[in-house]
Amino acid sequence: MTALPSGQAHTLTTDLDELDVVEVGGTLRSWRRGGREVLAGFAADAPIDAGRGQQLIPWPNRIRDGRYSFDGVERQLPITEVKLGNASHGLLRWAPWQLRDRGASHLTMGVTLHPSPGWAWTLEVTTTYAVAPEGLSVTTVATNHSDAVAPFGAGWHPYVRTESCPVEQVRVSIPAAEYVTVDERLLPTGIELVDGTPYDFRETREVGSVRLDTAYRGLGADDDGRWRVHVDLPDGTRHTVWGELEAFPWLQVFTGKAEAQHAPPHGIAVEPMTCPPDAFNSGIALVRLEPGQSWTGTWGISAPA
């Protein structure tokens, strides 16, 4: 028997939802609600591409040159973004995750991250994908099983499906007051106010000529403590990605895979993040996990039935 490129698949089916999570990376491959695809994922017999649905642990985005210093020790990670010379999107997105638990409306995947070149700690990570009438929620728990403090960050890479709609016509709202400026290697050069810039989407508007691969902070939360990013299609469909502000004070929005010249399915990535790019070097919003300590965060997507 030929193995699937993304490993064993686990499917959760309810009256309203069908959710597929795969072994490689514990990745969210697809989510259909009321028979309609919500995500721009990947085919069951295809490898994962463009980070679709992947978990970015123990850091999201990029680390410059794969080098960082933590508590006085210099470390070198493998370069996984060769063209730009960076260590990209953590160590777990290609690791085999196992099904730990399942119920009528949830699946829980888990993995242990052991020490490896440039990484000296042991993390136990579980992620629970759950569906309910209001939509999808994703809860991750990461526990440090080492005898030393571990640096930690996390992010997720879901693409909201935009079908064949020209990206210019998609309407987006991003409740963020600040954005990260980057260099030609997509590494941070500063943090600026969005006021007066093309990156200000605090009022819902069309993407237009703006192309986003942009990290944001200064997120505005609703009364329930969650920020919300809305993606509206011309047919009136609205998908909303939300995150707990306390766990995810940052987010990234990427419109590149919504462009017609790229292979379908097309979508806009809305990425909840605990910290900005290169946080292992800047220290900005970097979580310090004490021995035995756990971090927990929840994000989700609301979609019409």
C-alpha positions in Angstrom: 0.0 0.0 0.0 1.3 3.5 -0.9 1.4 5.9 2.0 -0.3 9.2 1.7 2.1 12.2 1.6 0.4 13.8 4.6 0.2 10.5 6.6 -2.8 9.0 8.2 -6.0 11.0 8.0 -8.6 11.4 10.8 -12.1 12.6 9.9 -14.7 14.1 12.2 -18.2 14.1 10.8 -21.3 15.7 12.4 -24.7 16.7 10.9 -23.2 20.0 9.9 -19.4 19.6 9.6 -16.8 17.4 8.1 -13.2 18.0 9.4 -10.1 16.3 8.2 -6.9 16.4 10.3 -3.7 14.6 9.1 -0.8 12.9 10.8 1.9 15.2 9.4 2.1 18.2 11.6 -1.3 17.5 13.1 -2.4 19.6 10.2 -6.0 20.8 9.6 -6.4 19.6 6.0 -10.0 20.6 5.3 -13.2 21.8 6.9 -16.6 21.6 5.2 -19.6 23.2 6.8 -23.0 22.5 5.3 -21.2 20.8 2.4 -19.2 24.0 1.6 -15.5 24.2 1.8 -14.4 26.9 4.4 -10.6 26.5 4.0 -8.2 26.5 1.1 -6.5 23.3 2.2 -5.0 20.5 0.1 -6.1 17.3 -1.5 -6.0 14.0 0.5 -3.5 12.5 -1.9 -1.3 15.7 -2.1 1.6 16.9 0.1 1.1 20.0 2.2 2.1 23.2 0.5 2.3 26.8 1.4 1.8 26.0 5.1 -1.8 25.2 4.6 -3.4 24.5 7.9 -0.1 23.8 9.6 0.9 24.4 13.3 3.9 26.7 13.8 5.5 25.5 17.0 7.8 26.4 18.9 8.0 29.6 16.9 5.9 31.2 14.2 7.4 32.9 11.1 11.1 33.3 10.8 14.4 33.3 12.8 17.2 35.3 11.2 19.9 32.9 10.0 18.5 30.2 12.3 20.6 31.7 15.1 19.5 32.9 18.5 20.7 33.3 22.1 18.6 32.2 25.0 19.7 32.7 28.6 23.3 33.2 27.5 23.6 30.2 25.2 24.1 30.6 21.5 22.2 28.2 19.3 22.0 27.3 15.6 18.8 25.9 14.0 18.7 24.2 10.6 17.9 26.6 7.8 14.5 25.6 6.4 13.8 28.6 4.2 16.9 28.3 2.1 16.3 31.1 -0.4 16.1 33.7 2.4 18.4 32.0 4.8 16.0 31.7 7.7 14.7 29.0 10.1 11.0 29.1 9.3 7.8 28.1 11.2 9.1 25.9 14.0 10.0 22.3 14.3 6.6 20.4 14.4 4.9 21.1 11.1 6.5 18.0 9.4 6.6 15.8 12.6 4.2 12.8 12.9 1.4 13.6 15.3 -0.8 10.9 16.9 -4.5 10.8 17.6 -4.8 11.1 21.4 -8.6 11.4 21.8 -11.8 11.8 19.8 -15.4 12.4 20.6 -18.6 13.2 18.8 -17.5 16.8 18.0 -13.7 16.9 18.6 -10.4 15.3 17.6 -7.2 15.7 19.7 -3.8 15.3 18.2 -0.5 15.1 20.2 3.2 15.0 19.8 6.4 15.2 21.8 9.1 17.6 20.6 12.5 16.2 21.8 15.9 18.0 21.8 17.4 18.4 18.3 20.1 20.7 16.7 19.5 24.2 18.0 16.7 23.1 20.3 17.5 21.8 23.8 14.1 21.2 25.4 11.3 18.6 25.5 7.7 19.8 24.9 4.5 17.9 25.0 1.9 19.4 22.7 -1.7 18.6 22.2 -4.2 20.3 19.9 -7.9 19.8 20.0 -10.1 20.6 17.0 -13.7 21.0 18.0 -16.9 21.9 16.0 -20.0 23.5 17.4 -23.0 25.4 15.9 -20.9 28.6 16.1 -18.0 27.1 14.1 -14.6 25.6 14.7 -12.3 26.1 17.7 -8.7 25.0 18.0 -7.1 24.7 21.5 -3.4 23.9 22.0 -1.6 23.0 25.2 2.2 23.0 25.3 4.0 21.7 28.4 7.7 22.0 29.2 9.0 18.7 30.4 12.6 19.9 30.6 14.5 20.9 33.7 15.3 24.3 32.3 13.2 27.3 31.0 12.3 26.9 27.3 11.6 29.7 24.8 8.2 29.3 23.2 6.1 30.8 20.5 3.2 29.4 18.5 1.2 30.2 15.4 -1.3 28.6 13.0 -1.6 28.9 9.2 -5.3 28.5 8.1 -6.3 29.8 4.7 -9.9 31.1 4.4 -11.1 30.0 1.1 -11.9 32.8 -1.5 -12.8 30.5 -4.4 -12.3 32.2 -7.8 -13.0 35.7 -6.5 -10.3 38.1 -7.5 -8.3 39.0 -4.5 -8.8 42.7 -5.2 -12.5 42.3 -4.6 -12.3 40.5 -1.2 -13.2 42.7 1.7 -11.1 42.4 4.9 -11.2 43.9 8.3 -8.2 43.6 10.6 -8.6 45.3 14.1 -4.9 46.2 14.5 -3.2 49.5 15.3 0.4 48.5 14.4 2.2 46.5 11.8 5.7 45.1 11.3 7.9 46.5 8.6 10.2 44.0 6.9 13.3 43.8 4.8 13.9 41.8 1.6 14.3 38.6 3.7 10.9 39.2 5.3 12.6 39.9 8.6 11.4 42.7 10.9 12.9 46.1 10.7 10.5 47.9 13.0 6.9 48.4 14.2 4.8 51.3 12.8 1.3 52.6 13.3 -1.0 51.6 10.5 -2.5 55.1 10.4 -2.1 56.6 6.9 -0.6 53.4 5.4 -1.9 50.8 3.0 -1.9 48.3 5.9 -4.8 49.9 7.8 -7.8 47.6 7.6 -9.5 48.7 10.8 -12.5 49.6 8.6 -13.7 46.8 6.3 -12.5 47.5 2.8 -11.4 45.7 -0.4 -7.9 44.4 -0.6 -7.5 46.3 -3.8 -3.9 46.7 -4.9 -2.5 45.9 -1.4 -0.6 42.6 -1.1 -0.2 41.5 2.5 2.4 39.3 4.1 2.2 41.4 7.2 2.4 40.9 11.0 0.1 43.0 13.2 -0.2 43.9 16.9 -2.2 46.4 18.9 -5.2 44.2 18.3 -8.6 45.3 19.4 -10.7 42.7 21.2 -14.5 42.4 21.7 -16.1 42.1 25.0 -15.4 38.3 25.1 -11.6 39.0 24.9 -11.3 37.8 21.3 -10.1 39.8 18.3 -11.8 39.1 15.0 -10.6 39.3 11.4 -13.4 39.2 8.8 -13.0 38.0 5.2 -16.0 38.9 3.1 -16.6 37.7 -0.5 -18.7 39.6 -3.0 -21.5 37.0 -2.8 -22.1 38.0 0.8 -20.2 35.1 2.4 -18.4 36.1 5.6 -15.8 34.0 7.4 -14.4 35.2 10.6 -11.1 34.1 12.2 -10.8 34.9 15.9 -8.2 34.5 18.6 -8.0 35.0 22.3 -6.1 38.3 22.7 -4.4 37.1 25.9 -2.9 34.1 24.1 -2.5 35.6 20.7 -1.6 39.3 20.8 -0.2 39.1 17.3 -1.5 37.9 13.9 -0.2 37.7 10.3 -2.3 38.2 7.2 -1.1 36.8 3.9 -2.9 37.4 0.6 -0.4 35.8 -1.8 -2.2 32.5 -2.3 -5.5 34.3 -3.2 -4.0 35.6 -6.5 -5.3 34.0 -9.7 -1.9 33.1 -11.0 -1.3 30.7 -8.1 -2.6 27.1 -8.1 -6.0 26.7 -6.5 -7.6 26.5 -4.0 -7.2 30.2 -3.4 -7.4 31.7 0.0 -6.2 34.4 2.4 -4.2 33.2 5.4 -5.1 34.7 8.8 -2.5 33.4 11.2 -3.0 33.8 15.0 0.5 34.2 16.6 1.8 34.6 20.1 4.8 36.7 19.0 6.2 38.5 15.9 8.8 37.2 13.4 12.3 36.7 14.9 11.0 36.8 18.5 13.7 34.4 19.6 16.2 37.2 18.9 14.1 40.3 19.7 12.4 38.8 22.8 9.2 40.6 21.9 6.3 38.7 23.4 8.4 35.5 23.7 7.0 33.1 26.2 9.3 31.7 28.8 8.0 28.3 29.8 9.3 27.2 33.2 9.9 23.5 33.9 6.5 21.8 34.2 4.7 24.9 33.0 2.0 24.8 30.3 0.8 27.3 27.8 -2.7 27.2 26.5 -4.3 29.1 23.6 -7.5 29.0 21.6 -8.5 30.4 18.2 -11.2 29.6 15.8 -13.2 30.3 12.7 -16.9 31.2 12.4 -18.5 30.3 9.1 -22.1 30.2 7.8 -23.9 26.9 7.7 
